[in-house]
């Protein structure tokens, strides 16, 4: 979808027999809607800095007009994908979560309707009690991966798991055959470890689910100062006759 600088987020409802307008909007709805719009704009990648965008409140239903979005490429990409009921599988997880939340609220409140529009009020998508946006399993594939992180817990009386804290701070639960834990000579809890796992991976978001341990890999990376110095020395000798390395490399590549 062609990016532009502005989006209009509107919510309409009838609460206590009064239409929701800028002059009459319940505080809970105001805070909830503002939070949802902010989360939708940022997404998981936070490609929109909500401290930098400007917001205006419009008459009619309660509407927030947001400007300063021209460079939010993933936002406009996701908006271009909302064309079919299973579109949630193709969206950023945060944005999909907002749409699912709006859909659940609209089903609880039959008069509730959310609309996202362009600057000239062309609808991009709407959510009400009749919409049926949902996820599909088509985006999930079986993979094998090596995960590096800190084991914060392991074991279980009937069903064993490993709780692994990844280097990015996220924690995952890995189903583990009890014999793999029993045969470990060292207690790896609160230690860094490399796990060989199978999982299902979402092609759009990269999220992993249904992780199962294949093996603990005994990987101990180390830095050898002598080996590093030897490599630097060899490289220095090899390039000693080259005055301009970048020019030499360009010529080697054909200019």
N, C-alpha and C positions, 0 to 999 in steps of 0.2 A: 504494500500500500504506500502511496506517495506521502511522505511526511509533511506535516504542516505545523504551525506554531501554536495551535489552539485546539482544545477539546472542551465539550460541554457535558457534564455529568448531572443528570436530573433524577430526582426521586419524587414520585407522587403517591399520595395515600389519602385516606379519609379516616381521621382519628377523632373519636368522640363526636362523630357526626359533623366534623368540620374539615374542609379540605386543607391539606398541608400547603402552605405558601411561605415565602420569606417572612411574612408577618405573623405566621402561626405554625411553628415547627417545634415539636417536643424536644426537650434538651437531650434525651437519650438518643433519639433519631439523628439529631444534629451531630453529636459526637461520633456515633456509629458510622454515619455516612461519610463524614470527614476522614475518619480513620481508613475506611475502605477505599476511598478515592486515592488517598496518599499511598496505600499499599499497592493498589493497582498500577499507579504511575511508576513507582520504584521497581516493582517486580523483585525477583531474587537477586538480580545482578545490580540493582540500585543504579540503573543508568539515568535516572532522573533525580536530581538533588531538589527535594521539595522545599528546601530553604531558599532556593533561587527562583522558583516559579511564582507567578502572581495569580491570585484568585479574585474573581468578582462574583457577587450573588445576583442572580437574575430574577425578575418577576415571573409569574406564572406558577408552575410547580416549583418546588425548592430546587434550584439549579446552581451548580458551581461551574463557572467558566474559567478554565485553567490555561494560562499562556506561558510561553517559554519552553516549548516541547519540540522544537524543530530538530534538535540533535538526538532525540531519544529513539534511536533506530530499532531497538528490540521491542519497544512499545508499539511502534507503527507496524512492525512485522507481525506481532501478535494480533493486532486489530485487523490486519488483512486476512488472518486465518479463521476468524470467527464467521464461518459460513454454514456449517453443518452441525447437527446435534452432537456429534462426537468430537467437536473441535477442542474440547478441554484437553484431550491427550496431546495436542500440538502446541499448547500454550505454556508459558512460564508457570511454574507451580503456584507462585503467589497470586498471579492474576487468575488462574483457574480456580484457586481457593476462594477468591472474592466473588466470582460468578456463582460458584456453588452455594456460598453463603447467601447471596441475594436471592437465589432461586428458592432456598429453604425458607427464607423470611417471607417471600411472596406467597408461598403455599400456605403459610400460617396466617397471612394477612391478605385476603383476596383482593383488596383495593390497592395493594402495593405494586408499584411498577418502577423499574429502573431503566433509564435510557442513556446511551452514550452517543453523542452526535459530534459532527464536525462543526467548524465555526459558523457555517451557513445553515446549521440545524439539519443537515442530512443525517438520518439515523445510521449508525454503524452496527449497533445491536441493541436489543431490548430484553429485559428479563421480567417476567410476570408469572402468575400462577399456572399458566399454560405451557411455558417453555420447558424444554427437556434436554438441556445441555448435560452431557455425561462423558465419563471417561471410557475408553476402549482399551482392551488388552493388546491391541495390534502393535502398540509401540514398544512392547517389552520383548526382549530377546535373551536367550540363555548365554551366559558368558563364564569364562574362568578368569580370575584376577588374583593379583598379589596385593594385599593390603598391609601397609606399614603403620603401626601405631602402638599405643600403650594398652596392655591388658589390665583392666581395672577390676575384673571379676571373672571367675570361671567355675564350672561345675554344675551340680544339680543332682538331686536324688534319683529322679526318674527320667528327666530330660535335661541333658547337659547343654550349656551355652557358653560362649565366650563373649564378654562385653569388651569391645575394642574402641578406644578413643583414638580417632584418626588424627593425623598431623594438622588438619584444618579445624580441629576442635569438635567435629561432629562425632557422635557415638553410634556404633552399629552393633546389632546383636547377631552373632553367628552360631547357628545350630552346629553342635559338635558331637561326634560319636564319643562315648565315654572312654573307649580304649585309647583314643588319641591323647586324652588328658592323663590317663593312668600310666601310659608308657613314657611320659616326660620325666626325666630325671631331676630337672630343676623346676622350682616354683616360679612361673613367669608372671605372676600377679604383680602389678605395678612396675613391670619391666617392658621395654620396647621389644616388639616382636614383628616378624614378617609371616603373614598367614596366606596360604594358598587356598582359595575358596572358589566355589561355584555360586552363581547368583543369577537373578533376572535383572537386566539393566534397561532403564527407559531410554530409548533412542533420542528423545527430545530433551529431557531434563538431566539425564545421567544418573538419576536416582537408582539405588540398588535395593532389592527386596529378596526375601527367601534365601538368605545367605547360608551356606553350609560349608564347614571346614573340610578340606581335603588333607592338609598337612600343616604342621608348624615347620617353617623353613628356618634353619639355623644360620642366619645371615648376620655376620658381624663385620660391618664395614669399618675399615681403619685407614688412617692416613700414615703413609710411610714417607717421612721427610727426606731420607736419603734417596729413595727412588724418585721423588719429585725433583730434587736437585740434579740428579743424573739426567732426567728427561730435559730439563731446562738447558743443561750444558750441551747435550747433543743437538738440540734445536738451535742453540746459538751458533755452534760450529757450522751446522748445515746452511744457515742463512747468512753466514759471515760475508759472502761476496755479493750480496744483494743490497744495493743502496736504497731503493724504494720498493719495499715488499708489495705494496698495493698495486703499483704500476706493473711490476713483474707478474703478479697474479692476473691482472687484466689482460696482459699480452698472452699469457698462457691460455686464457679462456677465449682468445681470438679477438681481443680488443673490446 
